[in-house]
Amino acid sequence: MNKSLLYLFLIFLAGCSDSEKISPRVFFGGEIVNPTSKYVVLYKGDVVIDSSALDTNNMFSLQLDSIQDGLYYFKHAPEYQNVYLKKGDSLLIRLNTVDFDESLVFSGKGEEVNNFMMEVYLTKEHEKRIVDDYYWLNPAEFSRKIDSLQQQKLDLLSDLNIDFSLTDKELEIAKADIIYNYAMFKERYPFKHKRLAKAKKVPKLDEDYYAYRKNLTYNNEDFTYLRPYYEFMVNHFGNLSYMSCTHGCDIKDKMAKNHLHFNKHKLKLIDSLVVEKQLKDNLFRNVAVDYLLKVHDTEENNKIFMEVFRALSGDNRHMDEVNDLYSGIRNIQPHKRIPSIDLTDYSGDQVSLTTIAKDRKTVFYFWSASNKKHLNDIAKRIHYLSQHEPKYNFVGINVQTNLDEWKSLVKVKGFDPNNQYRSDNFEKLTKTLIIYPMNKCIITDNEIIVDAFGDIYHSFK
């Protein structure tokens, strides 16, 4: 029996009488059109449950002897999406990576809740543009609009439950998927409205506006990896920290402008309110990465932040990642020598960063073949800067591009081969130079770092 017929047979079995005894086994498979990876990997949280290689027809199949009913996600690099699995499911998917989310369809036993959550997800993505217009409204009108959108989805879920009798956990997950998404919009509103209105302060909100917070939970393990729930929590703790700092902390102008103070405050709030370990770890990680990567604070302030982070979350399962990020940032502070990491030049020889930067003012920038728009934009920018900023030597470092394609693109884009390098060790390069975002550049003067977090578009005007 070929795989296509086997899948059809499994669908038939999934439709058999409900009176049959439910097997603890789960089948999850399907077809990936225009695959971008050789595998499909199934996760529960951040733990790999199983994986399957695509066959010659771009199909995969996973058979799980026993699972915990709940939310999972499958990854076909670089994309991923949630899937709800319960004992006895025989679930198929079909998707086209050109439109990964939009093309994803579930069929078989377990399809109802998954297709519903997928439709809600796509609708919410469309609604984000609508909600952008709502942020202009006063608090009461904004709240009414958001509540109306939420109730529409809850009514659809109620109808689905009547038709298909969802399990209690399916219903709980699907409901949370709706409620926390719209609660997230409410958490964002004060700050979005302030920016749009160009006001000095966030709008005054009465207790009724935040009435939804009374029903929040910080400790439901089943919600931890539900995207709207996590995104809500990130925004929620940002809101709580801002409001409590603004009204309760002794800082300049009673405003949360002190990044170190604000992020320490956020860590302490998370520690005091969240009990569920995985959620707490993930939220702590979010604060640390956001602060270290985006604030570009002083070396002393970074050190103080890390002391607080380690004191509150010393057993965080993301600790190695955060320590590596902190170490990398500490090593590329102003007035320090640029790290001596080896790169490969156009002729195939190994050259260190320090050698490239020696005896000249150098600007290191980054590009990849995978991002065509960025590559085209960066090529134009470098041609312009090379003519208008002659005191600098502009050096390109390529990431995640094979050797032949790299050499070809250097010629096609008109880069100077003498100033182009690449690395086969993307992980080491990223940890050492903290390549984020891709518009980042590193400015040095005779091997000494001037600015390791420059922007190729804004640092030269």
SULMO-V369423 format. One record per residue. N is the residue number from 1. PSI is psi in whole degrees, -180 to 180 (999 if undefined). OMEGA is omega in whole degrees, -180 to 180 (999 if undefined). NEAR is the number of other ideal C-beta (glycine too) atoms within 12 Angstrom. Layout:
# SULMO-V369423
n=(N;N)
psi=(PSI;PSI)
omega=(OMEGA;OMEGA)
near=(NEAR;NEAR)
This chain:
# SULMO-V369423
n=(1;2;3;4;5;6;7;8;9;10;11;12;13;14;15;16;17;18;19;20;21;22;23;24;25;26;27;28;29;30;31;32;33;34;35;36;37;38;39;40;41;42;43;44;45;46;47;48;49;50;51;52;53;54;55;56;57;58;59;60;61;62;63;64;65;66;67;68;69;70;71;72;73;74;75;76;77;78;79;80;81;82;83;84;85;86;87;88;89;90;91;92;93;94;95;96;97;98;99;100;101;102;103;104;105;106;107;108;109;110;111;112;113;114;115;116;117;118;119;120;121;122;123;124;125;126;127;128;129;130;131;132;133;134;135;136;137;138;139;140;141;142;143;144;145;146;147;148;149;150;151;152;153;154;155;156;157;158;159;160;161;162;163;164;165;166;167;168;169;170;171;172;173;174;175;176;177;178;179;180;181;182;183;184;185;186;187;188;189;190;191;192;193;194;195;196;197;198;199;200;201;202;203;204;205;206;207;208;209;210;211;212;213;214;215;216;217;218;219;220;221;222;223;224;225;226;227;228;229;230;231;232;233;234;235;236;237;238;239;240;241;242;243;244;245;246;247;248;249;250;251;252;253;254;255;256;257;258;259;260;261;262;263;264;265;266;267;268;269;270;271;272;273;274;275;276;277;278;279;280;281;282;283;284;285;286;287;288;289;290;291;292;293;294;295;296;297;298;299;300;301;302;303;304;305;306;307;308;309;310;311;312;313;314;315;316;317;318;319;320;321;322;323;324;325;326;327;328;329;330;331;332;333;334;335;336;337;338;339;340;341;342;343;344;345;346;347;348;349;350;351;352;353;354;355;356;357;358;359;360;361;362;363;364;365;366;367;368;369;370;371;372;373;374;375;376;377;378;379;380;381;382;383;384;385;386;387;388;389;390;391;392;393;394;395;396;397;398;399;400;401;402;403;404;405;406;407;408;409;410;411;412;413;414;415;416;417;418;419;420;421;422;423;424;425;426;427;428;429;430;431;432;433;434;435;436;437;438;439;440;441;442;443;444;445;446;447;448;449;450;451;452;453;454;455;456;457;458;459;460;461)
psi=(122;169;-39;-44;-36;-43;-43;-39;-40;-38;-41;-44;-37;-24;5;175;136;-16;-14;148;132;126;146;-11;151;134;131;120;-172;-165;136;110;137;58;147;2;166;-7;159;128;132;131;148;108;-128;20;129;125;-45;168;159;134;147;141;-171;-18;13;34;153;161;137;131;116;125;-39;135;165;125;135;-166;131;179;149;145;128;94;135;5;159;161;153;153;134;127;140;162;134;-6;144;92;131;148;156;131;158;122;-16;-36;72;-61;-43;-28;-8;124;135;144;157;-170;121;3;-31;-55;-33;-43;-36;-48;-33;-41;-41;-43;-48;-39;-41;-37;-40;-39;-21;-37;-35;-45;-31;-36;-27;-24;-16;-24;163;162;-44;-44;-41;-46;-42;-43;-46;-43;-37;-45;-42;-44;-34;-44;-38;-37;-40;-40;-40;-43;-41;-42;-37;-41;-35;-1;72;153;164;-40;-39;-45;-41;-45;-46;-38;-44;-36;-36;-54;-43;-25;-46;-28;-33;-43;-39;-35;-34;-26;-50;-39;-38;-45;-42;-45;-45;-41;-6;42;158;-27;159;153;149;128;131;176;-32;-33;-42;23;-31;-23;-21;-25;11;153;139;3;29;108;-33;-20;-12;-42;18;118;-51;-33;-47;-44;-37;-48;-40;-48;-38;-47;-28;-42;-51;-42;-43;-50;-43;-36;-43;-39;-16;-14;147;77;164;131;16;30;147;68;-17;105;-41;-49;-48;-46;-32;-42;-42;-42;-43;-36;-45;-45;-35;-25;-32;127;-40;120;-46;-41;-44;-46;-45;-40;-39;-44;-44;-44;-45;-48;-42;-45;-51;-38;-36;-28;-36;51;178;160;-38;-43;-39;-40;-44;-43;-45;-33;-42;-44;-48;-35;-38;-26;49;-27;20;131;-8;12;-42;-43;-46;-41;-42;-42;-46;-44;-43;-44;-39;-33;-7;34;157;145;2;156;137;138;144;72;141;139;168;128;-179;-25;-5;5;150;130;138;155;-40;-37;-42;-38;-6;138;27;164;123;142;116;128;169;145;162;149;-21;-21;91;-42;-45;-42;-46;-43;-42;-35;-44;-41;-42;-38;-41;-49;-35;-30;-35;-11;64;-16;-13;147;115;118;122;137;118;142;142;47;135;161;-49;-43;-39;-50;-40;-44;-33;-43;-48;-40;-1;23;152;113;-28;-15;27;133;164;164;138;-13;80;-40;-46;-42;-44;-44;-35;-43;-4;69;87;131;-176;-20;-2;147;156;122;126;159;106;56;-13;132;128;-48;113;-3;43;172;126;-19;-28;-15;-12;107;999)
omega=(179;-172;-179;179;178;179;179;180;179;176;179;179;-179;-179;-179;-173;178;-177;179;180;-179;178;176;-177;179;173;176;-177;178;-174;176;178;-176;-176;177;179;179;-171;165;-177;180;-178;164;-170;177;180;177;178;-180;178;180;173;175;177;-177;177;-180;178;179;177;177;176;-175;-175;-180;180;171;178;178;-175;176;166;178;-178;169;-168;5;-175;174;178;180;172;177;-179;175;-178;178;-179;169;-166;177;172;169;179;176;-174;176;175;-168;-176;-175;-176;-174;179;177;174;-180;-179;-176;-175;-169;-177;-179;177;178;-179;178;178;178;179;-179;178;-180;178;177;-176;179;179;178;-179;177;178;-179;-176;176;-171;174;-173;-177;-179;177;-179;179;-180;-179;179;180;177;179;-177;176;-179;179;177;178;178;178;178;179;180;177;-177;-170;178;179;175;-180;-178;176;-179;180;-179;-178;179;178;178;179;-170;-176;176;-178;173;178;178;-180;177;-179;-170;-175;-175;176;-179;179;-179;-178;-178;-177;-179;178;-178;174;-179;178;-176;179;-176;-179;-178;-177;-178;-179;-178;-179;-177;-179;170;177;-166;177;-177;-178;-178;-168;-178;172;-171;-179;180;-180;180;176;-177;178;180;-178;-178;172;179;-180;-178;-180;-177;-178;177;-176;-175;-172;-175;-178;178;-172;177;-178;-180;-178;-180;-179;-172;180;180;-177;-177;171;178;-179;178;-177;177;178;-179;-176;-173;-174;178;-176;-167;-177;178;180;179;-178;179;175;178;-179;180;-177;-178;-179;-180;-174;-175;-169;-175;-177;-178;180;180;180;179;176;179;179;179;-177;177;178;180;-178;180;-177;-173;-176;-180;179;-177;175;-172;-180;179;-179;178;178;180;179;-180;179;-180;179;-176;180;176;178;178;175;179;-179;-177;-177;179;-177;175;177;-180;-173;-180;179;-179;177;180;-180;178;-178;178;-180;-174;-173;172;178;171;-172;174;177;176;-170;177;-179;178;-175;-180;-173;-178;179;-179;180;-180;-177;178;178;-178;-178;177;179;-177;-180;179;-172;178;-173;-179;-180;171;-176;-172;-180;175;-179;177;172;175;-179;-170;-176;-180;178;-179;179;-178;176;180;-176;-177;176;176;174;-178;-180;-180;179;-178;178;177;175;-178;-176;-178;-179;-180;-178;180;-176;-174;179;-177;177;-14;-176;177;-180;170;178;-177;-179;175;-178;177;-176;-177;173;179;-180;-179;176;177;-173;179;-173;-178;-180;-179;999)
near=(9;12;22;21;13;21;30;19;19;32;25;16;21;31;17;18;9;12;6;12;11;21;22;18;24;35;36;40;39;42;30;36;22;18;27;22;23;17;22;39;29;36;25;27;27;20;16;18;28;27;22;31;19;27;22;13;19;27;27;35;30;33;23;30;13;16;29;20;27;33;38;38;31;38;27;36;19;15;26;25;34;38;44;42;42;34;24;27;40;37;41;38;41;26;33;22;26;15;14;29;27;19;22;35;25;34;30;33;33;37;34;32;39;40;27;34;40;30;28;37;29;22;26;31;18;16;26;23;12;19;29;20;16;30;30;21;23;20;28;18;19;32;31;19;27;34;25;19;30;33;17;21;33;25;16;25;31;19;15;27;22;13;13;22;13;28;23;16;23;31;26;28;39;40;35;40;42;39;34;39;37;39;35;36;38;38;36;31;36;32;26;28;31;23;18;20;19;9;15;12;20;27;27;16;25;12;11;15;27;22;15;24;23;10;14;26;26;30;18;27;25;30;35;33;34;38;29;36;39;35;28;35;41;30;30;36;39;31;33;33;36;34;30;23;31;28;17;16;24;13;21;13;13;18;21;29;16;26;28;30;30;34;39;33;33;41;37;26;31;36;27;17;24;37;18;24;21;30;35;32;32;34;42;42;31;34;42;37;29;27;36;36;28;20;23;24;28;16;24;13;26;32;20;23;39;34;18;27;38;20;17;29;31;18;15;31;20;27;21;14;25;34;23;22;33;33;22;31;38;27;26;37;29;23;16;22;23;36;31;20;34;23;38;25;29;25;15;15;15;19;26;22;32;24;22;35;34;21;14;23;25;35;39;48;42;39;40;28;27;21;22;16;15;24;31;18;20;36;30;20;30;35;19;18;29;25;13;14;22;13;15;29;27;41;40;43;43;41;33;26;30;16;20;12;19;34;24;18;30;30;16;16;29;20;32;20;23;17;29;36;41;38;34;21;19;22;17;19;30;25;26;31;35;32;33;24;19;25;22;33;37;43;34;35;23;20;25;24;34;27;28;36;31;30;24;36;21;14;24;25;11)
